[in-house]
């Protein structure tokens, strides 16, 4: 697994795409957090990172499929998927290596945003007047949500060898899981089914973690969604290599 893991990381940082994605992510989030008048913390008058944690998932659901779209689609297009699987490497080891490599890239994307926490912490009156427990829970939620988007992106990448198709499908599935389910659950005709539908929506799980209490049920649910899409990816790869 380790050579595949290193290959993914090296392939990402050896191309300008990696740096463009990082710059776009940090610029978009930074502008929304500090510059745009409707979302700027400087206009709020109190120290809070709620805007950052509310907006970042929407940026991630576009950027993470852009990171993962080539992971399997490129291997299928070039024919290297068969070559890889002739090595002492199982499909699960290949999938996990690609998943962990892409998830690490998400962690690296989020790491510089700790500067926002430090800045808001210093700007508080008195200094440090910030709900750190809520921030910690939200970061845990972001990491797990990023893991879900990575798993979804890998599945989308396994559907078609065309990277553009993989990107579009990945964005659609991430948007459906994060926003679509809760929006559908808000329709009046669901009645008593509205609550369970709302609970399985990713945004509900993410927001629950952001309240500052790490509930094992939310963590287990997000991990279960990751495992589900990894199983779907393995199923697709089995069909591709028959």
C-alpha positions in Angstrom: 0.0 0.0 0.0 2.8 2.4 0.9 4.2 2.8 -2.7 0.6 3.5 -4.0 0.1 6.0 -1.2 3.3 7.8 -2.0 2.5 7.7 -5.7 -0.8 9.5 -5.1 0.8 12.2 -2.9 3.7 12.7 -5.3 1.4 12.8 -8.3 -0.8 15.4 -6.6 2.1 17.8 -5.7 4.0 17.3 -8.9 1.3 19.0 -10.9 0.1 22.6 -10.7 -3.5 21.3 -10.0 -2.6 20.7 -6.4 -1.5 24.2 -5.8 -4.3 25.7 -7.7 -6.8 23.8 -5.6 -5.2 24.9 -2.4 -5.0 28.5 -3.5 -8.6 28.5 -4.6 -9.8 26.9 -1.4 -7.9 29.2 1.0 -8.7 32.3 -1.1 -12.4 31.5 -1.3 -12.8 30.7 2.4 -10.6 33.7 3.3 -12.6 36.1 1.2 -15.9 34.8 2.6 -14.6 35.0 6.2 -12.8 38.4 6.2 -13.8 40.4 3.1 -17.4 39.8 1.8 -19.7 42.1 3.8 -22.5 39.6 4.1 -20.2 37.0 5.8 -17.3 39.0 7.1 -16.4 38.3 10.8 -15.1 41.9 11.1 -18.7 43.1 10.5 -20.2 40.8 13.1 -18.8 42.4 16.2 -18.2 39.2 18.0 -15.7 36.3 17.9 -17.2 33.4 16.2 -16.2 30.9 13.5 -19.7 29.7 12.6 -19.5 31.4 9.2 -16.3 29.5 8.4 -17.8 26.1 9.4 -21.1 26.8 7.6 -19.5 27.7 4.3 -16.5 25.4 4.1 -18.5 22.2 3.4 -19.9 23.9 0.3 -16.4 24.7 -1.0 -15.2 21.2 -0.2 -18.0 19.4 -2.0 -16.7 21.0 -5.2 -12.9 20.8 -4.5 -12.7 17.3 -3.2 -14.2 15.6 -6.3 -11.7 17.7 -8.3 -8.9 16.0 -6.2 -10.3 12.5 -6.5 -11.6 12.5 -10.0 -8.4 11.1 -11.5 -7.6 8.5 -8.8 -9.2 5.5 -10.4 -10.5 6.9 -13.7 -6.9 7.7 -14.8 -5.7 4.2 -13.9 -8.6 2.7 -16.0 -8.0 5.0 -18.9 -4.3 4.2 -19.1 -4.7 0.5 -18.4 -2.5 0.6 -15.3 -5.3 -0.8 -13.1 -4.7 -4.3 -14.4 -0.9 -3.9 -14.0 -1.4 -2.7 -10.4 -3.6 -5.7 -9.5 -1.0 -8.2 -10.8 1.3 -7.0 -8.1 1.0 -8.4 -4.5 -1.7 -5.8 -3.9 -5.4 -6.5 -3.3 -8.2 -4.3 -4.5 -8.9 -3.3 -1.0 -5.3 -2.3 -0.4 -5.3 -0.2 -3.6 -8.6 1.5 -2.6 -7.4 2.2 1.0 -4.1 3.6 -0.2 -5.9 6.0 -2.6 -8.5 6.9 0.0 -5.9 7.6 2.8 -3.7 9.6 0.3 -6.6 11.8 -0.8 -7.9 12.2 2.8 -4.4 13.4 3.8 -4.6 16.0 1.1 -7.9 17.2 2.7 -6.2 17.5 6.1 -3.4 19.5 4.5 -6.1 21.8 2.9 -7.6 22.4 6.3 -4.4 22.8 8.3 -3.7 26.4 7.3 -7.2 27.4 8.4 -6.1 27.0 12.0 -4.7 30.5 11.4 -8.3 31.7 11.3 -8.9 30.2 14.7 -5.8 31.8 16.1 -6.8 35.2 14.6 -10.3 35.1 16.0 -9.0 33.9 19.3 -6.7 36.9 19.5 -9.4 39.3 18.3 -11.9 38.3 21.1 -12.7 40.8 23.8 -11.4 39.6 26.2 -8.8 37.7 24.3 -9.7 34.1 24.0 -13.5 34.8 24.2 -14.2 31.9 21.8 -16.1 28.6 22.1 -13.1 26.3 21.6 -15.0 23.1 22.2 -17.4 24.0 19.4 -14.4 24.8 17.1 -12.8 21.5 17.9 -16.0 19.6 17.3 -16.5 21.4 14.0 -13.0 20.5 12.9 -13.7 16.9 13.7 -16.8 17.2 11.7 -15.0 18.7 8.8 -12.4 16.0 8.7 -15.0 13.2 8.8 -17.1 15.1 6.2 -14.0 15.4 4.1 -13.5 11.6 4.4 -17.0 11.0 3.2 -16.5 13.3 0.2 -13.2 11.5 -0.6 -15.0 8.1 -0.5 -17.8 9.4 -2.7 -15.3 10.9 -5.1 -13.4 7.6 -5.4 -16.6 5.8 -6.2 -17.5 8.5 -8.8 -14.0 8.0 -10.2 -14.6 4.3 -10.6 -17.8 4.7 -12.5 -16.3 6.1 -15.7 -12.8 6.6 -17.1 -13.6 10.2 -18.1 -12.3 12.5 -15.3 -14.8 15.2 -16.1 -17.7 12.7 -15.7 -16.1 11.5 -12.5 -16.0 15.1 -11.2 -19.6 15.9 -12.2 -20.9 12.7 -10.6 -18.8 13.3 -7.5 -20.1 16.8 -7.0 -23.7 15.7 -7.6 -23.5 12.8 -5.1 -21.8 15.0 -2.4 -24.4 17.8 -2.9 -27.2 15.2 -2.7 -25.9 13.7 0.5 -25.0 17.0 2.2 -27.9 19.2 1.1 -30.4 17.2 -0.9 -31.6 14.8 1.7 -32.3 17.5 4.3 -34.0 19.6 1.7 -36.3 16.8 0.7 -37.0 16.0 4.3 -38.3 19.5 4.7 -41.2 18.9 2.4 -44.5 18.7 4.3 -45.9 15.4 3.0 -43.2 13.3 4.8 -45.0 13.6 8.1 -43.3 11.4 10.8 -40.7 10.3 8.3 -39.2 13.8 8.2 -37.1 13.4 11.3 -35.3 10.1 10.3 -34.7 11.6 6.9 -33.2 14.7 8.4 -31.1 12.7 10.8 -29.4 10.7 8.0 -28.5 13.9 6.1 -24.8 14.7 6.3 -25.4 18.4 7.2 -27.3 17.3 10.3 -24.5 15.0 11.4 -21.9 17.7 10.8 -23.8 20.4 12.6 -24.4 18.1 15.6 -20.6 17.7 16.0 -20.2 21.5 15.7 -22.2 22.0 18.9 -19.1 21.0 20.9 -20.1 17.6 22.0 -18.5 14.7 20.1 -21.4 12.2 20.0 -20.2 8.6 19.0 -23.4 8.2 17.1 -22.6 11.0 14.7 -19.0 9.8 14.3 -20.1 6.2 13.7 -22.6 7.3 11.1 -20.1 9.3 9.1 -17.6 6.5 9.3 -20.3 4.1 8.1 -21.0 6.3 5.1 -17.2 6.3 4.3 -17.1 2.5 4.5 -20.3 2.1 2.4 -18.8 4.1 -0.5 -15.5 2.3 -0.2 -17.4 -1.0 -0.6 -19.2 0.4 -3.6 -15.8 1.4 -5.1 -14.5 -2.1 -4.5 -17.6 -3.5 -6.2 -17.1 -1.3 -9.2 -13.4 -2.2 -9.4 -14.3 -5.9 -9.3 -16.6 -5.3 -12.3 -13.9 -3.3 -14.1 -11.2 -6.0 -13.7 -13.2 -9.1 -14.7 
